[in-house]
Amino acid sequence: QVQLRESGPGLVKPSQTLSLTCAVSGDSVTTKYYYWSWIRQLPGKALEWIGDINYNGDVYYSPSLRSRASISRDTTKNQFTLQLSSVTRDDAAVYYCGRDRAGVRYTYENWGGGTQVTVTS
């Protein structure tokens, strides 16, 4: 059974860098042909795809967040991370990690439980 779990600070100050980690169990982040994504949901808004890293280590970003987001992975720990720089209160959201696969993109087979991020000074 594949499980994903987000972790990271729930509180970030404006202008700081948000750093979240998604720990994966039951599968490897290098398994063909899976993609490992970061998604967020701002209060009262729809889910927003931030970006992902695939089994090859190729990274893709939402155009709106590309300049501030960085996704990487640690295959030895079987986890992947999101760093979002220069956060503002508009980045306060529930952040999720998810797994989908080539050919059926953005239909997530697995989700983490989500982690609430608050941006406050």
Buried (B, 14 or more C-beta within 10 A) or exposed (E): EEBBBBBBEEEBEEEBEBBBBBBBEEBEBBEEEBBBBBBBBEEEEEBBBBBBBBBEEEBBBBEEBEEBBBBEBEEEEBBBBBBBEEBEEEBBBBBBBBBBBEEEEEEBEBBBEBBEBEBEE
